[in-house]
Amino acid sequence: MKQKKRFIAGATCPECKTMDMMMLYKEHDVEKVECMQCGHKMAQPEQAVQASTRQFEQVIGVFKPSD
């Protein structure tokens, strides 16, 4: 399956300071950003991904099978 990649308009690379060269893509359900100029990569830390996912979950009930 081909990976979908998008450029982020107006984004500046924190490493080489080049504008409009940052590319966003998903790898194993984690968003990653890579500079096409210098190759600098950034990814959202695993803890932040899990925290943002769990924040919006709601527990309706807990199933407890009887012994």
All heavy atoms as TSV, in Angstrom:
chain	resi	resn	atom	element	x	y	z
A	1	MET	N	N	0.845	-1.185	0.000
A	1	MET	CA	C	0.000	0.000	0.000
A	1	MET	C	C	0.886	1.242	0.000
A	1	MET	O	O	1.822	1.361	0.777
A	1	MET	CB	C	-0.919	-0.015	1.219
A	1	MET	CG	C	-1.885	1.120	1.257
A	1	MET	SD	S	-2.993	0.893	2.680
A	1	MET	CE	C	-4.167	2.108	2.286
A	2	LYS	N	N	0.575	2.178	-0.855
A	2	LYS	CA	C	1.362	3.399	-0.967
A	2	LYS	C	C	1.064	4.327	0.211
A	2	LYS	O	O	-0.080	4.533	0.587
A	2	LYS	CB	C	1.042	4.103	-2.284
A	2	LYS	CG	C	1.988	5.221	-2.601
A	2	LYS	CD	C	1.719	5.767	-3.985
A	2	LYS	CE	C	2.700	6.875	-4.272
A	2	LYS	NZ	N	2.514	7.448	-5.586
A	3	GLN	N	N	2.122	4.892	0.779
A	3	GLN	CA	C	1.990	5.781	1.935
A	3	GLN	C	C	1.619	7.189	1.484
A	3	GLN	O	O	2.238	7.742	0.588
A	3	GLN	CB	C	3.318	5.805	2.688
A	3	GLN	CG	C	3.241	6.412	4.041
A	3	GLN	CD	C	4.561	6.270	4.768
A	3	GLN	OE1	O	5.607	6.543	4.206
A	3	GLN	NE2	N	4.501	5.842	6.003
A	4	LYS	N	N	0.585	7.758	2.116
A	4	LYS	CA	C	0.123	9.097	1.774
A	4	LYS	C	C	0.966	10.124	2.524
A	4	LYS	O	O	1.079	10.075	3.745
A	4	LYS	CB	C	-1.345	9.244	2.163
A	4	LYS	CG	C	-1.993	10.489	1.648
A	4	LYS	CD	C	-3.474	10.481	1.984
A	4	LYS	CE	C	-4.178	11.622	1.324
A	4	LYS	NZ	N	-5.607	11.597	1.580
A	5	LYS	N	N	1.595	11.046	1.784
A	5	LYS	CA	C	2.452	12.067	2.383
A	5	LYS	C	C	1.929	13.442	1.968
A	5	LYS	O	O	1.526	13.632	0.835
A	5	LYS	CB	C	3.897	11.888	1.922
A	5	LYS	CG	C	4.465	10.544	2.311
A	5	LYS	CD	C	5.871	10.357	1.802
A	5	LYS	CE	C	6.381	8.973	2.184
A	5	LYS	NZ	N	7.743	8.755	1.744
A	6	ARG	N	N	1.948	14.381	2.943
A	6	ARG	CA	C	1.455	15.734	2.658
A	6	ARG	C	C	2.476	16.747	3.153
A	6	ARG	O	O	3.094	16.567	4.200
A	6	ARG	CB	C	0.142	15.989	3.376
A	6	ARG	CG	C	-0.968	15.047	2.997
A	6	ARG	CD	C	-2.182	15.325	3.822
A	6	ARG	NE	N	-1.839	15.143	5.232
A	6	ARG	CZ	C	-2.662	14.713	6.163
A	6	ARG	NH1	N	-3.886	14.418	5.846
A	6	ARG	NH2	N	-2.282	14.578	7.401
A	7	PHE	N	N	2.623	17.830	2.421
A	7	PHE	CA	C	3.486	18.918	2.873
A	7	PHE	C	C	2.688	19.850	3.768
A	7	PHE	O	O	1.490	20.035	3.584
A	7	PHE	CB	C	4.066	19.679	1.681
A	7	PHE	CG	C	5.227	18.972	1.049
A	7	PHE	CD1	C	5.040	18.104	0.002
A	7	PHE	CD2	C	6.515	19.169	1.537
A	7	PHE	CE1	C	6.105	17.428	-0.564
A	7	PHE	CE2	C	7.586	18.509	0.980
A	7	PHE	CZ	C	7.392	17.636	-0.077
A	8	ILE	N	N	3.357	20.445	4.756
A	8	ILE	CA	C	2.719	21.353	5.699
A	8	ILE	C	C	3.076	22.774	5.279
A	8	ILE	O	O	4.240	23.204	5.419
A	8	ILE	CB	C	3.201	21.092	7.135
A	8	ILE	CG1	C	2.998	19.617	7.493
A	8	ILE	CG2	C	2.483	22.006	8.109
A	8	ILE	CD1	C	3.690	19.203	8.765
A	9	ALA	N	N	2.101	23.513	4.747
A	9	ALA	CA	C	2.337	24.870	4.261
A	9	ALA	C	C	2.728	25.798	5.401
A	9	ALA	O	O	2.093	25.818	6.448
A	9	ALA	CB	C	1.087	25.410	3.569
A	10	GLY	N	N	3.810	26.529	5.218
A	10	GLY	CA	C	4.255	27.516	6.198
A	10	GLY	C	C	5.073	26.952	7.342
A	10	GLY	O	O	5.551	27.713	8.187
A	11	ALA	N	N	5.269	25.636	7.389
A	11	ALA	CA	C	6.047	25.027	8.473
A	11	ALA	C	C	7.539	25.232	8.232
A	11	ALA	O	O	8.016	25.155	7.110
A	11	ALA	CB	C	5.738	23.548	8.580
A	12	THR	N	N	8.275	25.494	9.323
A	12	THR	CA	C	9.714	25.697	9.254
A	12	THR	C	C	10.411	24.577	10.015
A	12	THR	O	O	10.029	24.246	11.134
A	12	THR	CB	C	10.097	27.053	9.881
A	12	THR	OG1	O	9.392	28.082	9.198
A	12	THR	CG2	C	11.579	27.324	9.754
A	13	CYS	N	N	11.448	24.015	9.428
A	13	CYS	CA	C	12.212	22.954	10.058
A	13	CYS	C	C	12.972	23.514	11.260
A	13	CYS	O	O	13.669	24.523	11.134
A	13	CYS	CB	C	13.199	22.349	9.061
A	13	CYS	SG	S	14.283	21.092	9.795
A	14	PRO	N	N	12.853	22.877	12.429
A	14	PRO	CA	C	13.573	23.365	13.604
A	14	PRO	C	C	15.087	23.168	13.491
A	14	PRO	O	O	15.851	23.834	14.168
A	14	PRO	CB	C	13.003	22.526	14.752
A	14	PRO	CG	C	12.414	21.329	14.116
A	14	PRO	CD	C	12.014	21.729	12.730
A	15	GLU	N	N	15.530	22.299	12.599
A	15	GLU	CA	C	16.953	22.003	12.440
A	15	GLU	C	C	17.635	22.943	11.444
A	15	GLU	O	O	18.569	23.643	11.791
A	15	GLU	CB	C	17.115	20.548	11.985
A	15	GLU	CG	C	18.525	20.032	12.032
A	15	GLU	CD	C	19.009	19.789	13.447
A	15	GLU	OE1	O	18.186	19.571	14.353
A	15	GLU	OE2	O	20.225	19.815	13.640
A	16	CYS	N	N	17.149	22.970	10.194
A	16	CYS	CA	C	17.816	23.759	9.141
A	16	CYS	C	C	17.112	25.083	8.842
A	16	CYS	O	O	17.592	25.861	8.032
A	16	CYS	CB	C	17.952	22.939	7.869
A	16	CYS	SG	S	16.389	22.602	7.016
A	17	LYS	N	N	15.944	25.321	9.470
A	17	LYS	CA	C	15.180	26.573	9.343
A	17	LYS	C	C	14.608	26.805	7.940
A	17	LYS	O	O	14.199	27.900	7.605
A	17	LYS	CB	C	16.016	27.793	9.745
A	17	LYS	CG	C	16.683	27.683	11.102
A	17	LYS	CD	C	15.684	27.580	12.218
A	17	LYS	CE	C	16.411	27.554	13.559
A	17	LYS	NZ	N	15.815	26.707	14.529
A	18	THR	N	N	14.551	25.774	7.099
A	18	THR	CA	C	13.963	25.894	5.768
A	18	THR	C	C	12.450	25.852	5.876
A	18	THR	O	O	11.887	25.041	6.605
A	18	THR	CB	C	14.438	24.745	4.853
A	18	THR	OG1	O	15.859	24.733	4.839
A	18	THR	CG2	C	13.919	24.903	3.440
A	19	MET	N	N	11.761	26.736	5.135
A	19	MET	CA	C	10.301	26.789	5.175
A	19	MET	C	C	9.702	25.999	4.018
A	19	MET	O	O	10.298	25.898	2.949
A	19	MET	CB	C	9.825	28.243	5.094
A	19	MET	CG	C	8.324	28.389	5.274
A	19	MET	SD	S	7.741	30.068	5.057
A	19	MET	CE	C	7.939	30.680	6.711
A	20	ASP	N	N	8.528	25.437	4.269
A	20	ASP	CA	C	7.750	24.695	3.269
A	20	ASP	C	C	8.430	23.422	2.769
A	20	ASP	O	O	8.225	23.004	1.633
A	20	ASP	CB	C	7.380	25.585	2.080
A	20	ASP	CG	C	6.406	26.674	2.446
A	20	ASP	OD1	O	5.642	26.494	3.418
A	20	ASP	OD2	O	6.393	27.722	1.779
A	21	MET	N	N	9.223	22.774	3.611
A	21	MET	CA	C	9.850	21.509	3.229
A	21	MET	C	C	9.488	20.390	4.206
A	21	MET	O	O	10.049	19.304	4.145
A	21	MET	CB	C	11.382	21.659	3.176
A	21	MET	CG	C	11.865	22.543	2.037
A	21	MET	SD	S	11.450	21.914	0.398
A	21	MET	CE	C	12.561	20.546	0.248
A	22	MET	N	N	8.523	20.649	5.107
A	22	MET	CA	C	8.126	19.653	6.101
A	22	MET	C	C	7.011	18.772	5.542
A	22	MET	O	O	6.019	19.270	5.039
A	22	MET	CB	C	7.656	20.331	7.387
A	22	MET	CG	C	8.706	21.220	8.037
A	22	MET	SD	S	10.196	20.358	8.535
A	22	MET	CE	C	9.596	19.426	9.924
A	23	MET	N	N	7.202	17.461	5.631
A	23	MET	CA	C	6.252	16.495	5.093
A	23	MET	C	C	5.661	15.686	6.242
A	23	MET	O	O	6.381	15.205	7.108
A	23	MET	CB	C	6.984	15.566	4.129
A	23	MET	CG	C	6.131	14.459	3.585
A	23	MET	SD	S	7.080	13.299	2.587
A	23	MET	CE	C	8.207	12.628	3.790
A	24	LEU	N	N	4.341	15.526	6.244
A	24	LEU	CA	C	3.625	14.782	7.272
A	24	LEU	C	C	3.167	13.446	6.700
A	24	LEU	O	O	2.658	13.382	5.582
A	24	LEU	CB	C	2.407	15.588	7.741
A	24	LEU	CG	C	1.444	14.911	8.704
A	24	LEU	CD1	C	2.085	14.767	10.075
A	24	LEU	CD2	C	0.166	15.702	8.803
A	25	TYR	N	N	3.353	12.369	7.467
A	25	TYR	CA	C	2.891	11.048	7.053
A	25	TYR	C	C	2.612	10.204	8.282
A	25	TYR	O	O	3.015	10.550	9.398
A	25	TYR	CB	C	3.905	10.351	6.134
A	25	TYR	CG	C	5.250	10.104	6.772
A	25	TYR	CD1	C	5.556	8.864	7.331
A	25	TYR	CD2	C	6.221	11.097	6.814
A	25	TYR	CE1	C	6.783	8.627	7.914
A	25	TYR	CE2	C	7.450	10.873	7.391
A	25	TYR	CZ	C	7.730	9.637	7.934
A	25	TYR	OH	O	8.952	9.406	8.517
A	26	LYS	N	N	1.899	9.106	8.124
A	26	LYS	CA	C	1.588	8.190	9.217
A	26	LYS	C	C	2.364	6.903	9.021
A	26	LYS	O	O	2.431	6.361	7.920
A	26	LYS	CB	C	0.096	7.868	9.263
A	26	LYS	CG	C	-0.666	8.744	10.184
A	26	LYS	CD	C	-2.053	8.187	10.418
A	26	LYS	CE	C	-2.727	9.026	11.472
A	26	LYS	NZ	N	-4.052	8.553	11.780
A	27	GLU	N	N	2.927	6.404	10.131
A	27	GLU	CA	C	3.654	5.135	10.108
A	27	GLU	C	C	3.243	4.362	11.353
A	27	GLU	O	O	3.487	4.824	12.470
A	27	GLU	CB	C	5.156	5.410	10.092
A	27	GLU	CG	C	6.006	4.180	9.898
A	27	GLU	CD	C	7.471	4.552	9.761
A	27	GLU	OE1	O	8.133	4.753	10.804
A	27	GLU	OE2	O	7.932	4.660	8.617
A	28	HIS	N	N	2.606	3.222	11.177
A	28	HIS	CA	C	2.098	2.407	12.293
A	28	HIS	C	C	1.172	3.232	13.190
A	28	HIS	O	O	1.294	3.205	14.417
A	28	HIS	CB	C	3.249	1.814	13.109
A	28	HIS	CG	C	4.215	1.032	12.289
A	28	HIS	ND1	N	3.887	-0.174	11.705
A	28	HIS	CD2	C	5.496	1.294	11.923
A	28	HIS	CE1	C	4.929	-0.623	11.037
A	28	HIS	NE2	N	5.909	0.249	11.144
A	29	ASP	N	N	0.278	3.993	12.592
A	29	ASP	CA	C	-0.705	4.833	13.283
A	29	ASP	C	C	-0.078	5.942	14.132
A	29	ASP	O	O	-0.712	6.442	15.056
A	29	ASP	CB	C	-1.658	3.989	14.137
A	29	ASP	CG	C	-2.597	3.168	13.269
A	29	ASP	OD1	O	-2.929	3.638	12.160
A	29	ASP	OD2	O	-2.996	2.081	13.686
A	30	VAL	N	N	1.151	6.316	13.853
A	30	VAL	CA	C	1.812	7.430	14.538
A	30	VAL	C	C	2.156	8.478	13.487
A	30	VAL	O	O	2.772	8.166	12.468
A	30	VAL	CB	C	3.107	6.968	15.250
A	30	VAL	CG1	C	3.841	8.145	15.867
A	30	VAL	CG2	C	2.786	5.935	16.311
A	31	GLU	N	N	1.725	9.737	13.722
A	31	GLU	CA	C	2.039	10.809	12.786
A	31	GLU	C	C	3.504	11.195	12.924
A	31	GLU	O	O	4.006	11.379	14.027
A	31	GLU	CB	C	1.149	12.021	13.041
A	31	GLU	CG	C	-0.262	11.816	12.569
A	31	GLU	CD	C	-1.089	13.083	12.640
A	31	GLU	OE1	O	-0.705	14.025	13.354
A	31	GLU	OE2	O	-2.125	13.122	11.964
A	32	LYS	N	N	4.168	11.298	11.785
A	32	LYS	CA	C	5.577	11.670	11.754
A	32	LYS	C	C	5.760	12.828	10.788
A	32	LYS	O	O	5.022	12.957	9.821
A	32	LYS	CB	C	6.437	10.488	11.332
A	32	LYS	CG	C	6.343	9.345	12.326
A	32	LYS	CD	C	7.334	8.277	12.052
A	32	LYS	CE	C	7.215	7.203	13.125
A	32	LYS	NZ	N	8.276	6.247	13.063
A	33	VAL	N	N	6.758	13.669	11.076
A	33	VAL	CA	C	7.073	14.809	10.235
A	33	VAL	C	C	8.543	14.706	9.863
A	33	VAL	O	O	9.388	14.426	10.710
A	33	VAL	CB	C	6.803	16.138	10.976
A	33	VAL	CG1	C	7.178	17.316	10.108
A	33	VAL	CG2	C	5.347	16.233	11.389
A	34	GLU	N	N	8.839	14.937	8.574
A	34	GLU	CA	C	10.225	14.854	8.102
A	34	GLU	C	C	10.530	16.051	7.209
A	34	GLU	O	O	9.714	16.451	6.387
A	34	GLU	CB	C	10.422	13.561	7.316
A	34	GLU	CG	C	11.813	13.379	6.793
A	34	GLU	CD	C	11.996	12.063	6.044
A	34	GLU	OE1	O	11.086	11.224	6.072
A	34	GLU	OE2	O	13.064	11.894	5.447
A	35	CYS	N	N	11.721	16.621	7.387
A	35	CYS	CA	C	12.171	17.725	6.539
A	35	CYS	C	C	12.794	17.126	5.282
A	35	CYS	O	O	13.707	16.296	5.363
A	35	CYS	CB	C	13.205	18.586	7.278
A	35	CYS	SG	S	13.878	19.913	6.247
A	36	MET	N	N	12.327	17.534	4.126
A	36	MET	CA	C	12.845	17.022	2.870
A	36	MET	C	C	14.181	17.666	2.506
A	36	MET	O	O	14.900	17.162	1.653
A	36	MET	CB	C	11.824	17.229	1.742
A	36	MET	CG	C	10.503	16.523	1.980
A	36	MET	SD	S	10.662	14.762	2.352
A	36	MET	CE	C	11.307	14.161	0.823
A	37	GLN	N	N	14.535	18.755	3.170
A	37	GLN	CA	C	15.802	19.436	2.910
A	37	GLN	C	C	16.962	18.752	3.649
A	37	GLN	O	O	17.959	18.396	3.038
A	37	GLN	CB	C	15.707	20.906	3.335
A	37	GLN	CG	C	16.931	21.736	3.065
A	37	GLN	CD	C	17.148	22.002	1.591
A	37	GLN	OE1	O	16.193	22.008	0.799
A	37	GLN	NE2	N	18.369	22.200	1.193
A	38	CYS	N	N	16.839	18.594	4.978
A	38	CYS	CA	C	17.956	18.071	5.782
A	38	CYS	C	C	17.710	16.668	6.341
A	38	CYS	O	O	18.620	16.054	6.879
A	38	CYS	CB	C	18.276	19.036	6.927
A	38	CYS	SG	S	17.031	19.088	8.244
A	39	GLY	N	N	16.469	16.160	6.256
A	39	GLY	CA	C	16.164	14.817	6.743
A	39	GLY	C	C	15.790	14.742	8.215
A	39	GLY	O	O	15.598	13.658	8.751
A	40	HIS	N	N	15.678	15.889	8.885
A	40	HIS	CA	C	15.289	15.916	10.300
A	40	HIS	C	C	13.907	15.288	10.453
A	40	HIS	O	O	12.993	15.586	9.708
A	40	HIS	CB	C	15.283	17.357	10.816
A	40	HIS	CG	C	14.854	17.499	12.237
A	40	HIS	ND1	N	15.631	17.081	13.288
A	40	HIS	CD2	C	13.723	18.004	12.780
A	40	HIS	CE1	C	15.004	17.324	14.418
A	40	HIS	NE2	N	13.834	17.887	14.137
A	41	LYS	N	N	13.754	14.390	11.454
A	41	LYS	CA	C	12.482	13.694	11.670
A	41	LYS	C	C	11.971	13.967	13.076
A	41	LYS	O	O	12.747	14.066	14.018
A	41	LYS	CB	C	12.649	12.189	11.488
A	41	LYS	CG	C	12.975	11.796	10.071
A	41	LYS	CD	C	13.093	10.304	9.942
A	41	LYS	CE	C	13.484	9.941	8.513
A	41	LYS	NZ	N	13.603	8.499	8.332
A	42	MET	N	N	10.654	14.050	13.177
A	42	MET	CA	C	9.986	14.213	14.464
A	42	MET	C	C	8.796	13.266	14.493
A	42	MET	O	O	8.170	13.022	13.477
A	42	MET	CB	C	9.489	15.651	14.643
A	42	MET	CG	C	10.576	16.686	14.686
A	42	MET	SD	S	9.942	18.354	14.927
A	42	MET	CE	C	9.101	18.662	13.374
A	43	ALA	N	N	8.491	12.755	15.689
A	43	ALA	CA	C	7.329	11.888	15.875
A	43	ALA	C	C	6.699	12.226	17.204
A	43	ALA	O	O	7.376	12.640	18.144
A	43	ALA	CB	C	7.738	10.427	15.837
A	44	GLN	N	N	5.391	12.031	17.270
A	44	GLN	CA	C	4.686	12.265	18.520
A	44	GLN	C	C	5.060	11.144	19.484
A	44	GLN	O	O	4.986	9.972	19.126
A	44	GLN	CB	C	3.182	12.280	18.251
A	44	GLN	CG	C	2.354	12.736	19.412
A	44	GLN	CD	C	0.899	12.844	19.026
A	44	GLN	OE1	O	0.411	12.090	18.194
A	44	GLN	NE2	N	0.208	13.767	19.632
A	45	PRO	N	N	5.473	11.490	20.711
A	45	PRO	CA	C	5.843	10.435	21.667
A	45	PRO	C	C	4.678	9.497	21.959
A	45	PRO	O	O	3.528	9.922	21.949
A	45	PRO	CB	C	6.219	11.202	22.934
A	45	PRO	CG	C	6.370	12.623	22.540
A	45	PRO	CD	C	5.608	12.807	21.262
A	46	GLU	N	N	4.972	8.235	22.201
A	46	GLU	CA	C	3.949	7.204	22.452
A	46	GLU	C	C	3.020	7.595	23.593
A	46	GLU	O	O	1.824	7.387	23.530
A	46	GLU	CB	C	4.634	5.865	22.775
A	46	GLU	CG	C	3.676	4.735	23.064
A	46	GLU	CD	C	3.562	3.774	21.912
A	46	GLU	OE1	O	4.335	3.875	20.966
A	46	GLU	OE2	O	2.682	2.909	21.972
A	47	GLN	N	N	3.563	8.191	24.669
A	47	GLN	CA	C	2.740	8.578	25.815
A	47	GLN	C	C	1.703	9.624	25.410
A	47	GLN	O	O	0.562	9.577	25.849
A	47	GLN	CB	C	3.605	9.159	26.952
A	47	GLN	CG	C	4.616	8.204	27.501
A	47	GLN	CD	C	5.937	8.261	26.727
A	47	GLN	OE1	O	6.056	8.942	25.719
A	47	GLN	NE2	N	6.923	7.517	27.186
A	48	ALA	N	N	2.077	10.574	24.563
A	48	ALA	CA	C	1.145	11.618	24.126
A	48	ALA	C	C	0.035	11.030	23.266
A	48	ALA	O	O	-1.115	11.445	23.354
A	48	ALA	CB	C	1.888	12.698	23.352
A	49	VAL	N	N	0.366	10.054	22.439
A	49	VAL	CA	C	-0.639	9.402	21.595
A	49	VAL	C	C	-1.648	8.684	22.475
A	49	VAL	O	O	-2.853	8.816	22.308
A	49	VAL	CB	C	0.025	8.406	20.615
A	49	VAL	CG1	C	-1.031	7.596	19.879
A	49	VAL	CG2	C	0.914	9.129	19.637
A	50	GLN	N	N	-1.167	7.929	23.443
A	50	GLN	CA	C	-2.060	7.162	24.319
A	50	GLN	C	C	-2.904	8.097	25.184
A	50	GLN	O	O	-4.092	7.885	25.348
A	50	GLN	CB	C	-1.245	6.225	25.206
A	50	GLN	CG	C	-2.120	5.257	25.982
A	50	GLN	CD	C	-1.297	4.245	26.751
A	50	GLN	OE1	O	-0.135	4.471	27.052
A	50	GLN	NE2	N	-1.899	3.129	27.056
A	51	ALA	N	N	-2.317	9.167	25.709
A	51	ALA	CA	C	-3.047	10.106	26.559
A	51	ALA	C	C	-4.168	10.791	25.787
A	51	ALA	O	O	-5.279	10.939	26.283
A	51	ALA	CB	C	-2.098	11.142	27.131
A	52	SER	N	N	-3.901	11.209	24.545
A	52	SER	CA	C	-4.934	11.903	23.776
A	52	SER	C	C	-6.044	10.944	23.354
A	52	SER	O	O	-7.192	11.333	23.239
A	52	SER	CB	C	-4.331	12.586	22.551
A	52	SER	OG	O	-3.855	11.635	21.639
A	53	THR	N	N	-5.722	9.676	23.152
A	53	THR	CA	C	-6.737	8.685	22.803
A	53	THR	C	C	-7.621	8.375	23.997
A	53	THR	O	O	-8.842	8.337	23.887
A	53	THR	CB	C	-6.069	7.381	22.314
A	53	THR	OG1	O	-5.237	7.694	21.212
A	53	THR	CG2	C	-7.090	6.354	21.901
A	54	ARG	N	N	-7.036	8.169	25.144
A	54	ARG	CA	C	-7.780	7.805	26.352
A	54	ARG	C	C	-8.624	8.959	26.886
A	54	ARG	O	O	-9.608	8.726	27.562
A	54	ARG	CB	C	-6.816	7.337	27.451
A	54	ARG	CG	C	-6.053	6.099	27.082
A	54	ARG	CD	C	-6.951	4.911	27.109
A	54	ARG	NE	N	-6.206	3.728	26.715
A	54	ARG	CZ	C	-6.737	2.705	26.114
A	54	ARG	NH1	N	-8.000	2.698	25.809
A	54	ARG	NH2	N	-6.008	1.661	25.788
A	55	GLN	N	N	-8.250	10.172	26.604
A	55	GLN	CA	C	-8.942	11.343	27.132
A	55	GLN	C	C	-10.413	11.372	26.731
A	55	GLN	O	O	-11.262	11.807	27.493
A	55	GLN	CB	C	-8.240	12.605	26.632
A	55	GLN	CG	C	-8.921	13.885	27.035
A	55	GLN	CD	C	-8.209	15.089	26.424
A	55	GLN	OE1	O	-7.148	14.965	25.857
A	55	GLN	NE2	N	-8.803	16.238	26.537
A	56	PHE	N	N	-10.752	10.896	25.542
A	56	PHE	CA	C	-12.110	11.007	25.025
A	56	PHE	C	C	-12.931	9.727	25.162
A	56	PHE	O	O	-14.068	9.675	24.733
A	56	PHE	CB	C	-12.070	11.459	23.565
A	56	PHE	CG	C	-11.407	12.797	23.401
A	56	PHE	CD1	C	-10.134	12.895	22.863
A	56	PHE	CD2	C	-12.034	13.953	23.829
A	56	PHE	CE1	C	-9.513	14.118	22.737
A	56	PHE	CE2	C	-11.422	15.188	23.707
A	56	PHE	CZ	C	-10.158	15.266	23.162
A	57	GLU	N	N	-12.359	8.686	25.764
A	57	GLU	CA	C	-13.100	7.448	25.950
A	57	GLU	C	C	-14.049	7.568	27.135
A	57	GLU	O	O	-13.772	8.254	28.114
A	57	GLU	CB	C	-12.143	6.283	26.196
A	57	GLU	CG	C	-11.382	5.882	24.976
A	57	GLU	CD	C	-10.498	4.669	25.231
A	57	GLU	OE1	O	-10.222	4.331	26.381
A	57	GLU	OE2	O	-10.080	4.083	24.244
A	58	GLN	N	N	-15.178	6.882	27.028
A	58	GLN	CA	C	-16.135	6.853	28.129
A	58	GLN	C	C	-16.493	5.402	28.418
A	58	GLN	O	O	-16.778	4.637	27.509
A	58	GLN	CB	C	-17.405	7.625	27.769
A	58	GLN	CG	C	-17.173	9.104	27.591
A	58	GLN	CD	C	-18.464	9.809	27.211
A	58	GLN	OE1	O	-19.463	9.177	26.905
A	58	GLN	NE2	N	-18.426	11.119	27.224
A	59	VAL	N	N	-16.487	5.047	29.686
A	59	VAL	CA	C	-16.846	3.692	30.088
A	59	VAL	C	C	-18.347	3.663	30.346
A	59	VAL	O	O	-18.871	4.435	31.144
A	59	VAL	CB	C	-16.074	3.267	31.357
A	59	VAL	CG1	C	-16.528	1.893	31.817
A	59	VAL	CG2	C	-14.584	3.274	31.084
A	60	ILE	N	N	-19.041	2.773	29.655
A	60	ILE	CA	C	-20.482	2.638	29.830
A	60	ILE	C	C	-20.766	1.672	30.969
A	60	ILE	O	O	-21.621	1.898	31.803
A	60	ILE	CB	C	-21.151	2.154	28.522
A	60	ILE	CG1	C	-20.964	3.220	27.444
A	60	ILE	CG2	C	-22.614	1.839	28.739
A	60	ILE	CD1	C	-21.383	2.784	26.068
A	61	GLY	N	N	-20.042	0.594	31.027
A	61	GLY	CA	C	-20.230	-0.401	32.078
A	61	GLY	C	C	-19.087	-1.390	32.063
A	61	GLY	O	O	-18.356	-1.478	31.091
A	62	VAL	N	N	-18.934	-2.129	33.124
A	62	VAL	CA	C	-17.870	-3.122	33.221
A	62	VAL	C	C	-18.524	-4.487	33.319
A	62	VAL	O	O	-19.376	-4.719	34.180
A	62	VAL	CB	C	-16.982	-2.853	34.457
A	62	VAL	CG1	C	-15.901	-3.922	34.584
A	62	VAL	CG2	C	-16.354	-1.473	34.371
A	63	PHE	N	N	-18.139	-5.381	32.438
A	63	PHE	CA	C	-18.692	-6.738	32.413
A	63	PHE	C	C	-17.947	-7.595	33.423
A	63	PHE	O	O	-16.727	-7.731	33.372
A	63	PHE	CB	C	-18.569	-7.333	31.005
A	63	PHE	CG	C	-19.026	-8.761	30.927
A	63	PHE	CD1	C	-20.371	-9.059	31.016
A	63	PHE	CD2	C	-18.111	-9.776	30.772
A	63	PHE	CE1	C	-20.794	-10.372	30.929
A	63	PHE	CE2	C	-18.540	-11.092	30.687
A	63	PHE	CZ	C	-19.884	-11.386	30.774
A	64	LYS	N	N	-18.676	-8.175	34.376
A	64	LYS	CA	C	-18.104	-9.085	35.374
A	64	LYS	C	C	-18.873	-10.397	35.315
A	64	LYS	O	O	-19.996	-10.481	35.813
A	64	LYS	CB	C	-18.185	-8.473	36.771
A	64	LYS	CG	C	-17.351	-7.245	36.952
A	64	LYS	CD	C	-17.454	-6.722	38.374
A	64	LYS	CE	C	-16.640	-5.472	38.544
A	64	LYS	NZ	N	-16.737	-4.945	39.913
A	65	PRO	N	N	-18.282	-11.425	34.710
A	65	PRO	CA	C	-19.001	-12.695	34.637
A	65	PRO	C	C	-19.160	-13.294	36.035
A	65	PRO	O	O	-18.270	-13.204	36.869
A	65	PRO	CB	C	-18.105	-13.567	33.766
A	65	PRO	CG	C	-16.761	-12.930	33.811
A	65	PRO	CD	C	-16.976	-11.478	34.093
A	66	SER	N	N	-20.308	-13.884	36.304
A	66	SER	CA	C	-20.551	-14.497	37.622
A	66	SER	C	C	-19.808	-15.815	37.720
A	66	SER	O	O	-19.643	-16.539	36.755
A	66	SER	CB	C	-22.034	-14.689	37.862
A	66	SER	OG	O	-22.615	-15.390	36.771
A	67	ASP	N	N	-19.345	-16.110	38.915
A	67	ASP	CA	C	-18.553	-17.342	39.141
A	67	ASP	C	C	-19.417	-18.561	39.197
A	67	ASP	O	O	-20.452	-18.700	39.593
A	67	ASP	CB	C	-17.751	-17.209	40.435
A	67	ASP	CG	C	-16.723	-16.099	40.324
A	67	ASP	OD1	O	-16.297	-15.778	39.212
A	67	ASP	OD2	O	-16.353	-15.580	41.366
